[in-house]
Amino acid sequence: MTRTVPTQAGPDQKNTASARKVAVASLIGTAIEWYDFYIYGIAAALVLGPQFFPSFSSVGGTLAAFATFAVGFVARPVGGMIAGHLGDKVGRKSMLVATLLAMGAATFCIGLLPTYDTIGVWAPILLVTLRFVQGIAAGGEWGGAALMAVEFAPAGKRGFYGSFPAMGVPAGLVLSNGVFLLLNAFTTEKEFAAWGWRIAFLSSIVLVVVGLFIRLAIGESPEFVKAKQENDQSKFPLGEVVRRSPKQVLLACGAHIGINAMGYLFLVYALSYMTKVVGFTRQQVLIALVCSSLVWLAALAPAGKWSDRVGRRKVFLVGTGAMALWSIAFFPLMDTKSMPLALVALGGMALTLGISYGPQAALFSEMFNTRVRYSGASLGYQLGATFGGGIAPFIATALYSATGGSASVAAYMVVVSLISVVSVAAIAETYRRDLGDVTKG
């Protein structure tokens, strides 16, 4: 029996060619932004502690570096609110350009920062400040990229096209790990600590120029243009979404908490755990993370397409439910000290992330009206990132240090995954909605 794909009406301006162009541009631009954001996390796990917090112990320095990593997540809701508000009033495209410029400037400046030995306490202060700017840029970027892809998407394909900006996340991870792999291969331990790590930050300026060229070449979202032509814009979109749709914002936040926590435990804490606790070399772990990130990347488009057929909630629940179950096996597989089994642990987690993350852009976009869509989707997503990924590496490191084992970290992973399961279960199905006629609830 052939399943009928539900009709999703869209504005007349939509066509497959422009949708593909925007989807690819969203993927490339998002990959560049997340490369910038992720290299900080990798550097925090590998080198920033001794460089900027030398007076701490080994564990203390790692915790301090992860704490500065978390600062970026504290800033993300701020960026989401600013870019969301302006994106609903001025346009999606302008915010994508602004966030890319801010991210690129902050990342490049981190590569130039003197260390604690050179300027003392100003080194960590400046590092935290630049990380905060990175967080603001990242907070504003996701909503714009996701909305552009979804609002340009042809009828019945919002999940599939919405998965393209999601692909930018693991693609950025592959890029960042790839750069550190090259640096690790061509520098000694001493050279890497002295100057090698800076190359990853400084080289981002080339990627930013490429990203700007791509983003400036695409048009404005047809849904936004339609709302502007019909004079259907909110005077204060952030206030309107908080006042009229607080439930949707909180549910989106809860849905994203588990995914984001797993993502950063996967990419940041696992790097620290596998090198410092299990005993793998940095090169081995970086290669393993690249391989598993490719699994994450490959799962996104099929998951988004699947959600166009059966609904966003069903796919999301499969992914987050599997994530909770896989958390139980994650560390026991790592602790075998077998690289093949560690790859199974990382690959399995990457697969659950791909299934969960694939339909998310479409789901969050369909939860809010065009008047406040950027504000609502960004605020929910970035609050989830703050309470999920921002504190996850810090909590995991502290739990392991306090208990001396990984069971407590696994329990934490199960809890945050279940928060997403419960939140998604409470969201009404959205895949049949017309984006131009989404109302509260």
C-alpha positions in Angstrom: 0.0 0.0 0.0 1.4 3.4 -1.0 1.6 6.0 1.7 0.3 9.5 0.6 2.7 12.3 1.5 0.8 15.0 3.3 0.5 18.3 1.5 2.4 21.2 2.9 1.3 24.4 1.2 4.0 27.0 0.6 4.2 30.5 -1.0 4.2 30.7 -4.7 7.8 32.0 -4.8 9.1 28.6 -3.8 10.7 26.3 -6.3 13.1 23.4 -6.1 16.1 25.1 -7.6 16.1 28.0 -5.2 15.4 25.6 -2.3 18.4 23.5 -3.2 20.6 26.6 -3.5 19.5 27.9 -0.1 19.8 24.4 1.5 23.4 24.0 0.3 24.3 27.5 1.3 22.8 26.8 4.8 24.9 23.7 5.1 28.2 25.3 4.1 27.6 28.5 6.1 26.6 26.5 9.2 29.6 24.2 8.8 31.9 27.2 8.9 30.2 28.7 11.9 30.3 25.4 13.8 33.9 24.8 12.8 34.7 28.0 14.6 32.6 27.1 17.7 33.9 23.5 17.9 37.6 24.2 17.7 37.3 26.0 21.0 35.9 22.8 22.5 38.6 20.6 21.2 41.3 23.1 22.3 39.7 23.3 25.7 40.0 19.5 26.0 43.6 19.5 24.8 45.6 22.6 25.5 43.7 25.7 26.9 43.9 24.6 30.5 47.8 24.8 30.8 47.9 27.9 28.5 45.4 30.1 30.3 45.0 28.5 33.8 48.5 27.2 34.7 48.1 27.6 38.5 45.4 24.9 38.5 46.0 21.1 38.8 45.5 19.0 35.7 41.9 18.3 36.6 41.3 21.9 37.8 42.8 23.3 34.6 40.5 21.1 32.5 37.5 22.1 34.6 38.4 25.8 34.2 38.8 25.4 30.4 35.4 23.6 30.2 33.9 26.4 32.3 35.1 29.0 29.7 33.6 26.6 27.1 30.3 26.8 28.9 30.4 30.6 28.8 29.6 30.4 25.1 26.4 28.5 25.9 25.4 31.2 28.5 25.7 33.7 25.7 23.8 31.6 23.2 20.3 32.5 24.4 21.4 36.2 24.3 22.4 35.8 20.7 19.2 33.9 20.0 17.1 36.7 21.4 18.9 39.5 19.6 19.1 37.8 16.2 15.6 36.3 16.6 14.1 39.7 17.3 16.0 41.4 14.5 15.5 38.4 12.2 11.7 38.6 12.6 11.8 42.4 12.0 14.6 43.0 9.5 15.0 39.6 7.8 16.7 36.2 8.1 19.5 36.8 5.6 21.0 39.9 7.3 21.3 38.0 10.6 23.1 35.1 8.9 25.7 37.6 7.6 26.1 39.4 10.9 26.5 36.2 13.0 29.1 34.8 10.6 31.1 38.0 10.8 30.9 38.1 14.6 31.9 34.4 14.9 34.8 34.8 12.5 36.2 37.9 14.2 36.1 36.3 17.7 37.7 33.0 16.5 40.5 34.8 14.7 41.2 37.0 17.8 41.4 33.9 20.1 44.2 32.6 17.8 46.1 35.9 18.6 45.6 35.9 22.4 48.7 36.0 24.6 48.8 33.3 27.3 48.7 33.6 31.1 52.5 33.6 31.2 52.6 36.7 29.0 49.8 39.0 30.3 48.7 37.3 33.5 45.0 37.4 34.5 44.1 39.3 31.4 44.6 36.2 29.3 41.6 34.2 30.8 39.5 37.4 30.9 40.0 38.1 27.2 39.5 34.4 26.4 36.1 34.4 28.3 35.1 37.6 26.5 35.8 36.3 23.1 34.1 33.0 23.9 31.1 35.0 24.9 31.1 36.7 21.5 31.3 33.3 19.9 28.3 32.2 21.9 26.2 35.2 20.8 27.1 34.5 17.2 26.2 30.8 17.5 23.0 31.6 19.3 21.8 33.8 16.4 23.1 31.6 13.6 21.1 28.4 13.9 17.6 29.9 13.8 18.4 31.9 10.6 19.9 28.9 8.8 17.2 26.5 9.8 14.4 29.0 8.9 15.9 29.8 5.5 16.1 26.1 4.6 12.6 25.3 5.9 10.8 28.4 4.6 12.2 27.8 1.1 11.5 24.1 1.1 9.0 22.6 -1.5 5.7 21.2 -0.3 6.1 17.9 1.6 9.9 18.2 2.0 10.5 20.6 4.9 12.0 17.8 7.0 14.5 16.9 4.3 15.5 20.4 3.4 15.6 21.4 7.1 18.2 18.6 7.7 20.8 20.5 5.5 21.7 23.2 8.1 21.8 20.4 10.6 24.4 18.7 8.5 26.6 21.7 9.0 27.0 20.8 12.7 28.8 17.4 12.2 30.4 18.8 9.1 31.9 21.5 11.2 33.0 18.9 13.7 34.7 16.9 10.9 36.5 20.1 9.7 37.7 21.0 13.2 38.9 17.6 14.1 40.5 17.3 10.7 42.5 20.4 11.2 43.7 19.3 14.6 44.6 15.9 13.1 46.8 17.7 10.6 48.3 19.9 13.3 49.0 16.8 15.5 50.7 15.1 12.6 53.0 17.9 11.6 53.9 19.4 15.0 55.5 18.0 18.1 53.7 18.1 21.5 55.8 21.1 22.4 55.2 22.9 19.1 51.5 22.2 19.3 51.2 23.7 22.8 53.4 26.7 21.9 51.8 27.8 18.7 50.3 24.9 16.7 46.8 25.2 18.2 46.6 28.8 17.1 46.6 27.8 13.4 43.2 26.2 13.8 41.8 29.5 15.0 43.6 31.8 12.6 42.8 29.7 9.5 39.1 30.2 10.1 39.3 33.6 8.5 39.6 31.9 5.1 36.5 29.9 5.7 34.6 33.0 6.9 35.3 34.8 3.6 34.0 31.8 1.7 30.9 31.7 3.9 30.1 35.4 3.4 30.4 35.0 -0.4 27.9 32.2 -0.3 25.4 33.8 2.1 25.4 37.1 0.3 24.4 35.3 -2.9 21.1 34.0 -1.6 17.8 35.8 -1.4 15.5 36.5 1.5 13.1 34.0 2.9 9.8 33.9 0.9 7.8 33.5 4.1 9.4 36.6 5.6 8.9 38.6 2.3 5.2 37.5 2.3 4.7 38.6 5.9 6.4 42.0 5.2 4.3 42.6 2.1 1.1 41.8 4.0 2.3 44.0 6.9 2.0 41.0 9.2 5.1 41.7 11.4 5.3 41.9 15.1 6.5 45.2 16.6 8.2 43.2 19.4 8.6 39.6 18.3 10.6 38.4 21.3 8.0 39.8 23.8 5.2 38.4 21.7 6.6 34.8 21.6 7.3 34.8 25.3 3.8 36.1 26.1 1.8 34.0 23.7 3.8 30.8 23.2 5.7 30.1 26.4 4.8 26.5 26.3 6.2 26.0 22.8 9.5 27.7 23.9 9.8 25.5 27.0 9.0 22.3 25.1 11.5 23.2 22.3 14.1 23.8 25.1 13.4 20.5 26.7 13.5 18.6 23.4 16.9 20.0 22.6 18.5 19.5 26.1 19.3 15.9 25.6 20.5 16.2 22.0 22.8 19.0 22.8 24.2 17.4 26.0 25.0 14.2 24.1 26.5 16.2 21.3 29.0 17.9 23.5 29.7 14.9 25.7 30.4 13.1 22.4 32.7 15.8 20.9 34.4 17.4 24.0 34.2 15.2 27.0 34.8 12.0 25.1 38.0 13.5 23.7 39.3 14.3 27.2 38.0 11.0 28.7 39.5 8.8 26.0 42.9 10.4 26.1 43.3 11.1 29.9 41.3 8.1 31.4 41.2 5.3 28.8 44.7 6.0 27.4 44.2 6.3 23.7 46.5 8.7 21.8 45.2 12.1 20.7 45.6 11.0 17.1 43.5 7.9 17.6 40.7 9.8 19.3 40.5 12.5 16.7 40.3 9.9 13.9 37.6 8.1 15.9 35.6 11.3 16.3 35.9 12.1 12.6 34.6 8.6 11.6 31.7 8.8 14.0 30.8 12.3 13.0 30.5 11.0 9.4 27.9 8.6 10.8 26.0 11.5 12.4 26.2 13.4 9.1 25.0 10.5 7.0 21.9 9.9 9.3 20.5 13.4 9.1 19.0 13.6 5.6 17.3 10.2 5.9 15.9 11.1 9.3 14.6 14.4 8.0 13.0 12.7 4.9 11.5 10.0 7.2 9.9 12.8 9.3 8.2 14.1 6.1 6.5 10.7 5.8 5.6 9.7 9.3 5.8 12.9 11.3 8.4 14.8 13.3 7.5 13.4 16.8 7.8 9.8 15.9 11.3 10.2 14.4 12.4 12.4 17.2 11.2 10.0 19.8 12.9 7.1 18.2 16.2 9.0 18.2 16.0 10.3 21.8 14.8 7.0 23.1 17.7 5.2 21.5 20.0 7.8 22.9 18.9 7.1 26.4 19.4 3.4 26.0 22.8 3.8 24.2 24.0 5.9 27.1 24.1 2.8 29.3 26.5 1.0 26.9 28.6 4.0 26.0 31.2 4.0 28.8 31.5 0.2 29.2 32.4 0.0 25.5 35.0 2.8 26.0 36.4 1.2 29.1 37.4 -2.0 27.3 40.3 0.1 25.9 39.6 -1.5 22.5 39.5 1.0 19.7 37.0 -1.0 17.6 34.6 -1.1 20.6 35.2 2.6 21.3 34.3 3.3 17.6 31.1 1.3 18.2 30.3 3.4 21.2 30.9 6.7 19.4 29.2 5.5 16.2 26.1 4.3 18.0 25.8 7.7 19.8 26.4 9.5 16.5 23.5 7.6 14.9 21.1 8.4 17.7 22.1 12.1 17.3 21.5 12.0 13.6 18.0 10.5 14.0 17.0 13.0 16.6 18.6 16.1 15.0 17.4 15.4 11.5 13.7 16.6 11.9 14.5 19.3 14.5 14.7 22.3 12.2 11.4 21.5 10.6 9.7 20.7 13.9 10.9 24.0 15.7 10.0 26.1 12.6 6.5 24.6 12.5 5.9 25.3 16.1 5.8 29.1 15.6 4.1 31.7 13.4 6.1 33.6 10.8 5.8 36.8 12.9 7.8 35.3 15.7 9.4 32.1 14.2 13.0 33.3 14.4 12.6 34.4 18.0 10.7 31.3 19.1 12.8 28.7 17.4 16.0 30.4 18.4 15.1 30.9 22.0 13.9 27.4 22.5 16.9 25.9 20.8 19.5 28.1 22.6 18.0 27.6 26.0 18.2 23.9 25.4 21.8 24.3 24.4 22.6 26.2 27.5 21.1 23.8 29.9 22.2 20.8 27.8 25.6 21.1 26.1 27.0 24.1 27.8 27.3 22.5 31.2 27.6 18.8 30.1 31.4 18.5 29.8 31.9 20.4 33.1 29.4 18.2 34.9 30.8 15.0 33.4 34.3 15.9 34.5 33.2 16.8 38.0 31.1 13.6 38.4 34.0 11.4 37.3 36.4 13.3 39.6 34.0 12.9 42.5 33.1 9.3 42.0 36.2 7.9 40.4 34.1 6.0 37.7 32.0 6.6 34.6 28.7 5.1 36.0 27.7 8.5 37.4 28.3 10.2 34.0 26.3 7.5 32.2 23.4 8.1 34.7 23.6 11.8 33.9 23.4 11.0 30.1 20.3 8.9 30.6 18.6 11.7 32.6 19.2 14.4 30.1 18.1 12.1 27.2 14.8 11.3 29.0 14.2 15.1 29.4 14.1 15.3 25.6 11.9 12.1 25.3 9.3 13.6 27.7 9.4 17.1 26.0 9.0 15.7 22.5 6.1 13.5 23.6 4.3 16.6 24.8 4.7 18.4 21.5 1.7 18.3 19.1 2.5 16.8 15.7 3.4 19.6 13.2 4.3 18.1 9.8 0.9 18.7 8.2 0.8 22.4 9.1 1.0 25.2 6.6 3.9 27.5 7.6 1.8 30.6 6.7 -1.0 29.6 9.0 0.7 28.4 12.2 -1.0 29.6 15.3 -0.2 29.3 19.0 -0.1 25.6 20.1 
